[in-house]
Amino acid sequence: MSNPLSRRLRTTLFYALRTAFRLTPMPQRARDRLRERFLDTKGHWVPEGPKGQAPTGELPRRPYVRSDERAIGYVPYEKGELPDPLPATLVAFYLPQFHTIPENDEWWGKGFTEWRNVTRALPQFEGHYQPKLPGDLGFYDLRNVEVMHEQARLAREYGISAFCFYFYWFGGKTLLETPLRNWLNDKTIDLKFCLCWANEKWTRTWDGRGEEILIDQQHSPEDDIAFIEYVAEYMRDSRYLRIEGRPALLVYRVDLLPSPSETAARWRRWCVEAGIGNPFLINVHSFGSTDPLAIGFDAATDFPPNNNDSSDVTAGQTLINREFQGRVLDWRHMAERFRARPSTGYRRFLAVNPSWDNQARRSGGGVSFLHASPEGYGDWLSDAITSSPPCENDDPPVVFINAWNEWAEGAALEPDTRLGHAWLQATRRALLDTSTCHVSDPRPCVVIHVWYVELLESILTRLRRSGIDWQIVITTAPERKEAVAHMVARLRVTAKMEVYPNRGRDVAPFLSSVSRLLLGGTELVLKLHTKKSPHLTDGDAWRDRLLDSLLDPVACAHALATLRQDVTVGMVAPKDSLLPLREHLGANADQTRDLALRIGIAAPDGATRFAAGTMFWARLSALAPLLSGELYGNEFAAEEGQIDGTMAHAVERLFVACVEAGGFSVDESIHPS
């Protein structure tokens, strides 16, 4: 290990060289080549980033009970409709690493597949979700073609049009081709596909960099022809993805080709002569941003999170592993920067990314993006669809997704144990939201948590008198399920009932319910519950004031109109219920501060308010940080009559802060309480 002085000198020299490099005029392709050559050979010169904070206590704030716990926001498999026609062709990158091959046995140990990396990952800092484990599809083996049938079915049902398989070709030798070969041979797999030549050398560092080479590339004119002759069999398949009638072929690292323009010309000439047609060549902006037209390609595609400077939030994390050498970045900032990219003078396909964390491949030194959420991913995808121009002949635009199953890089649309099918549901939702033929249910939703069943009739009567056509969701605990169902039937109310463990009182069930409502397209929700507050002498009177303030017909109509007409309003609370948080933190100060950090909002200050009584109107997108899957049901204490100091109390104190952190305002009902 170098001494501190040599490290300081190396850091100083690195920044001096970087400044000179940025000021030196040169073509973009030359700049990309030099940058990659430096990282290949002198990557250890890159200065270390900021360090996280050492833990001050003996245990993490959240006990880790099990690694496959379902988060609040878990979405089960659901059949659903898709718009016809689809407003976009969604193409998801697909990793075929999940089966054994002799080469990986030799390089990484007998029986190695990517699953070994996935399962070895551990959380490195507070709130770090690892390991990321597969859900319904399990730890599959891609030599089993039935797995690929199931993947294709899921993808198709949720709106994915094609998989883009990474293809590993090394001077005539292919690796990890068995899944793709099985796909080609089984014509009953009903999903389009295309190839992305992952033309890096393989090294011990997993990213094509470094000097310990496992298998190298052999780029040459002869190899260009051998490659295109080999993949022609795939390109002739009727399911092969065509863009504007031409077979799509992607190259992951064009900067590694000796002369990309000459390679492109050879491929085009060969394909035309072979009757395949002129291929649609796409340059993946994986590490560089080369103009595809300058190298004879047709288009480029973004490849998030690569090629993006994201906000580094490492210093704010409390470490579990004191030796953690990785980086922690903000996924939301990364997504916003991709969305804000200016147009180019060439054709560039937009791409989105559901999440990213390659800790599984780089134990103790990975790059982790925090605050990714199905809702945020869905918004980004919707924006990419609407911002992408249609292809020729009015074919829908093409949008790439990174990725379908990059489990060791924390980027997977496939169902997982934490959020289930939430990423796929967000994909379906984005297609519905951007379709001109789809109309969402315009009715507001009321979510009522029922513990005191005898109070439900009064609430339902008030709702009926409000004059509003409601979607009604009733949440309750298992021991109250039968009594609630009996009352709903007796009152002849149309309502959906959801049953949750008796944890977190009304707060945990509310978060669980509305996280799914948000992905289902519901935007406006009224939160109510059967409140008694037996520790207070005026608990019943307080409850009635809150309900009257929210459900008075005039006040109710006014609140709903306000939320519909002014999209900057995120919450309408009962009149006089907004209280200064500093006077009501009690035993919740530490937990509230820690929870704010975890969901990615600023810790509340002296000016922050909270909605006492936890009944209010809310715009669900304004509550997105609390619905992002960061919380787990077991974090909410089992009911023991607690009056303070629980996770439910901490969340209650952050509802308003969460709304305001997103730039939304908070109003009060016009009805006096």
Number of C-alpha atoms within 10 A of each C-alpha: 4 6 7 9 9 10 15 12 10 16 16 13 13 16 14 11 12 13 11 11 14 10 9 10 9 10 9 13 17 12 18 17 15 14 15 18 15 15 14 15 12 12 13 12 15 13 14 12 13 15 20 24 15 14 17 9 7 7 10 15 15 12 9 12 8 7 16 16 15 19 21 26 30 24 22 14 14 10 10 10 13 18 16 12 10 19 24 25 20 23 25 27 22 23 19 22 22 20 19 18 17 12 15 19 13 11 12 12 11 13 13 20 19 20 19 15 19 24 17 15 20 19 19 26 22 18 22 19 18 20 20 25 19 21 16 13 12 12 14 14 18 19 19 13 17 13 16 19 17 13 19 19 15 18 24 16 18 22 25 26 21 24 26 26 22 23 24 22 23 20 16 12 10 12 15 22 18 19 22 21 12 16 19 18 12 12 12 9 19 15 20 19 26 25 24 21 20 20 23 23 20 21 17 14 13 12 11 19 20 19 12 11 13 13 13 15 18 16 17 14 14 12 17 19 16 14 19 17 14 13 15 15 11 19 24 13 16 12 17 22 25 17 19 14 14 16 23 22 22 25 25 21 21 30 24 18 18 12 15 20 17 15 23 18 15 16 21 20 14 19 20 12 11 11 9 16 17 17 24 19 22 23 30 25 23 17 18 20 19 21 21 23 15 12 19 19 24 19 18 23 22 22 24 23 21 13 15 14 11 19 14 15 16 22 14 13 20 20 23 21 16 15 13 16 20 21 22 26 20 18 24 20 19 22 23 13 14 20 17 9 9 8 8 8 8 13 17 21 20 24 25 25 25 29 28 24 25 22 27 27 21 18 17 19 16 19 20 23 25 23 21 23 24 28 27 22 22 26 18 21 28 22 16 24 25 17 12 16 16 15 13 11 8 9 15 20 22 22 21 25 25 24 28 25 22 23 28 25 22 24 20 26 27 22 26 23 18 24 23 22 25 27 26 27 27 28 27 23 26 26 27 24 20 19 20 13 12 14 9 10 12 13 15 18 21 20 24 24 27 22 22 14 16 13 14 20 15 13 19 16 11 17 21 15 12 18 14 15 12 18 17 21 20 24 25 25 20 12 13 16 19 11 11 23 15 11 15 18 11 10 11 9 12 12 16 13 17 16 16 19 17 20 20 23 23 26 20 25 25 23 22 23 21 26 26 21 18 23 25 16 17 21 21 24 24 24 22 24 26 19 22 17 15 11 10 9 9 11 13 13 11 17 20 16 17 26 23 20 25 34 25 20 19 15 20 24 15 16 24 18 11 17 20 14 9 10 11 17 21 26 30 26 28 29 19 15 21 18 15 17 22 15 9 14 18 12 14 19 17 14 18 23 17 17 23 21 16 21 21 18 20 14 17 20 12 9 10 17 23 22 25 19 18 21 23 24 27 25 23 24 21 24 26 21 25 26 26 22 25 23 23 17 20 20 17 19 17 15 11 8 10 11 11 13 17 19 22 19 23 23 24 20 26 25 21 27 25 25 25 21 17 16 11 20 17 19 18 21 25 18 20 15 17
